[in-house]
């Protein structure tokens, strides 16, 4: 009589390390690195990292917010004018 041993596989482990992205901290690090490179305090062999990605994002955000604000102001002025015309015709 032979005894048969079955090997059961172990369950797979789930390892999740949460990532936290802080754009202000990253921008500060990039700025510090750029200043150090300009002053010559870092290695010359390290490539210079451009901040152009952040500049595009900031300019885009400003442009979008500016448009939304101007549209909001225009709507408000238009509503005030329409309501005042309605009130004028009703009281006349």
Backbone bond lengths (Angstrom), bond angles and torsions (degrees), N, CA, C in turn:
res aa  C-N    CA-C-N  psi(-1)  N-CA   C-N-CA  omega(-1)  CA-C   N-CA-C  phi
1 X - - - 1.445 - - 1.520 109.92 -
2 X 1.251 114.93 126.69 1.454 119.09 178.91 1.519 112.08 -104.17
3 X 1.281 115.03 139.64 1.468 120.55 176.97 1.528 107.20 -96.52
4 X 1.287 114.19 126.34 1.457 119.81 -178.34 1.529 108.47 -104.41
5 X 1.312 115.76 124.96 1.465 121.35 177.25 1.531 108.17 -102.00
6 X 1.287 114.06 126.55 1.456 119.50 176.76 1.520 108.74 -99.12
7 X 1.261 114.14 133.05 1.461 118.90 179.49 1.533 107.53 -97.73
8 X 1.314 115.72 117.03 1.464 120.04 178.03 1.523 109.01 -91.90
9 X 1.316 116.47 136.74 1.464 118.55 -179.86 1.528 110.46 -72.48
10 X 1.315 114.41 146.51 1.467 119.95 176.87 1.524 109.02 -75.40
11 X 1.317 116.31 147.30 1.464 117.56 177.37 1.524 110.45 -67.24
12 X 1.308 114.92 147.07 1.460 119.34 -179.62 1.523 109.97 -70.47
13 X 1.300 115.56 139.78 1.458 122.01 179.59 1.532 108.80 -81.80
14 X 1.305 115.21 142.05 1.456 120.81 176.29 1.515 107.61 -107.76
15 X 1.321 115.95 113.84 1.458 120.69 -179.91 1.520 108.06 -116.49
16 X 1.294 115.27 115.33 1.455 121.00 179.78 1.511 108.19 -123.69
17 X 1.298 115.53 121.35 1.455 119.92 174.65 1.524 106.53 -109.61
18 X 1.318 117.38 114.89 1.465 119.61 -177.38 1.520 110.71 -66.75
19 X 1.316 115.09 140.86 1.459 121.59 178.32 1.514 108.44 -103.41
20 X 1.327 115.82 139.81 1.456 120.92 177.53 1.517 107.30 -123.73
21 X 1.294 116.26 122.97 1.458 121.47 -178.87 1.515 108.98 -110.94
22 X 1.319 115.51 119.51 1.450 121.61 178.33 1.534 107.26 -116.73
23 X 1.323 118.40 103.39 1.467 119.87 -176.04 1.527 113.05 -64.87
24 X 1.326 117.79 -31.66 1.469 119.81 179.76 1.524 110.65 -66.86
25 X 1.329 116.15 -42.26 1.461 120.59 -179.50 1.530 109.77 -66.10
26 X 1.328 116.77 -40.40 1.453 120.53 179.50 1.531 110.97 -65.75
27 X 1.322 116.99 -41.57 1.458 120.59 178.36 1.534 110.60 -64.18
28 X 1.336 116.21 -38.95 1.461 120.33 178.34 1.529 110.73 -64.10
29 X 1.332 117.38 -43.17 1.471 120.82 178.60 1.524 110.86 -62.12
30 X 1.333 116.64 -44.05 1.460 120.23 179.92 1.520 110.85 -63.80
31 X 1.323 116.80 -40.02 1.464 120.88 179.20 1.533 110.86 -65.74
32 X 1.341 116.65 -43.00 1.466 120.33 177.75 1.520 110.82 -60.97
33 X 1.338 116.53 -42.46 1.459 120.76 179.78 1.527 110.67 -64.36
34 X 1.333 116.81 -40.48 1.457 120.71 179.67 1.534 110.04 -64.48
35 X 1.320 117.47 -42.53 1.469 120.75 179.93 1.525 110.42 -64.87
36 X 1.329 116.16 -42.31 1.469 119.28 178.44 1.526 110.89 -61.92
37 X 1.347 116.53 -39.70 1.453 119.44 179.10 1.525 110.93 -67.27
38 X 1.327 117.21 -37.23 1.461 120.07 179.49 1.528 111.43 -67.77
39 X 1.339 115.96 -34.85 1.458 119.94 179.52 1.521 112.31 -83.38
40 X 1.320 117.36 -10.69 1.461 121.22 179.03 1.507 113.08 81.40
41 X 1.313 118.05 25.73 1.458 121.10 -178.95 1.524 113.09 -90.54
42 X 1.309 118.38 -5.35 1.461 121.21 -178.73 1.521 109.87 -114.92
43 X 1.328 114.88 176.54 1.460 120.92 179.40 1.528 110.30 -66.46
44 X 1.326 115.38 140.72 1.452 119.29 176.87 1.524 111.33 -76.45
45 X 1.344 116.72 -18.82 1.458 120.54 -178.12 1.528 111.89 -75.98
46 X 1.317 117.20 -23.82 1.467 120.39 -178.56 1.528 109.25 -71.56
47 X 1.323 117.36 133.56 1.468 119.14 -179.97 1.517 111.26 -70.40
48 X 1.304 115.24 146.64 1.460 120.46 179.76 1.528 109.09 -80.43
49 X 1.303 115.83 128.00 1.450 121.28 -178.82 1.528 108.58 -93.06
50 X 1.287 115.87 127.29 1.452 120.76 -178.48 1.526 110.39 -84.11
51 X 1.301 115.45 146.47 1.461 121.14 178.33 1.526 111.16 -96.88
52 X 1.316 116.70 17.20 1.460 119.56 -173.96 1.520 112.00 -65.02
53 X 1.329 118.00 -32.06 1.463 120.48 179.18 1.526 109.97 -61.66
54 X 1.317 116.59 -45.96 1.459 120.94 178.88 1.515 112.25 -65.83
55 X 1.333 116.62 -35.68 1.452 120.16 179.37 1.520 111.37 -66.60
56 X 1.323 116.62 -41.61 1.466 119.68 176.99 1.516 110.59 -61.26
57 X 1.328 116.44 -43.58 1.465 120.31 -177.70 1.525 110.51 -65.06
58 X 1.324 117.94 -44.76 1.470 120.81 -179.69 1.528 110.93 -63.69
59 X 1.329 117.38 -44.58 1.461 120.24 179.82 1.519 111.33 -64.05
60 X 1.317 117.35 -39.56 1.464 121.15 178.52 1.525 110.20 -63.66
61 X 1.336 116.41 -44.88 1.470 120.20 179.29 1.524 110.84 -61.52
62 X 1.321 117.20 -42.91 1.465 120.38 179.45 1.528 110.98 -63.08
63 X 1.324 115.83 -42.10 1.458 120.13 -178.16 1.527 110.71 -64.49
64 X 1.326 116.98 -43.64 1.463 121.38 -179.31 1.527 110.37 -66.31
65 X 1.321 117.61 -44.55 1.464 120.59 -179.73 1.525 110.76 -65.40
66 X 1.322 117.09 -37.82 1.457 120.79 178.78 1.512 111.78 -64.19
67 X 1.330 116.44 -41.25 1.464 119.99 178.65 1.522 110.65 -65.19
68 X 1.312 116.84 -43.83 1.465 120.32 -178.71 1.523 110.41 -63.43
69 X 1.331 116.30 -39.39 1.460 119.72 -179.30 1.525 110.76 -67.41
70 X 1.322 117.81 -42.21 1.461 119.97 -179.63 1.529 111.10 -67.66
71 X 1.340 117.35 -37.23 1.472 119.72 176.82 1.520 110.65 -65.30
72 X 1.318 115.95 -39.01 1.459 120.42 179.37 1.527 110.75 -63.53
73 X 1.318 116.89 -44.44 1.467 120.83 178.80 1.528 111.21 -63.57
74 X 1.321 117.06 -41.07 1.461 121.00 179.48 1.530 110.56 -62.42
75 X 1.312 117.13 -44.71 1.469 120.75 178.76 1.522 111.30 -61.15
76 X 1.338 116.11 -43.20 1.459 120.46 -179.67 1.533 110.78 -61.12
77 X 1.316 116.85 -46.00 1.459 120.79 179.51 1.531 110.60 -63.44
78 X 1.322 117.02 -42.13 1.459 121.37 178.76 1.532 111.20 -62.32
79 X 1.314 117.82 -42.91 1.466 121.48 178.79 1.519 111.16 -63.85
80 X 1.330 116.76 -42.46 1.466 120.40 179.19 1.532 110.35 -62.69
81 X 1.314 117.51 -42.17 1.466 120.79 179.61 1.525 110.65 -64.54
82 X 1.334 117.21 -45.52 1.464 120.50 -179.64 1.525 110.80 -63.21
83 X 1.320 117.98 -43.99 1.465 120.64 179.29 1.523 111.76 -64.97
84 X 1.320 117.39 -39.15 1.463 118.95 179.02 1.532 110.63 -67.90
85 X 1.338 118.85 -36.46 1.470 120.72 176.02 1.523 111.01 -65.62
86 X 1.301 117.90 -41.39 1.471 121.48 177.18 1.512 110.62 -62.10
87 X 1.338 116.47 -44.31 1.475 120.38 -179.76 1.524 109.87 -65.39
88 X 1.335 118.23 -38.07 1.460 121.11 179.35 1.522 111.41 -63.89
89 X 1.340 117.63 -44.67 1.473 120.48 -179.75 1.520 112.08 -70.14
90 X 1.325 117.41 -30.88 1.473 119.91 179.03 1.515 111.46 -72.34
91 X 1.323 117.96 -36.66 1.468 121.21 -178.30 1.520 111.91 -82.74
92 X 1.289 119.35 -18.29 1.452 122.21 -178.44 1.474 112.24 -82.62
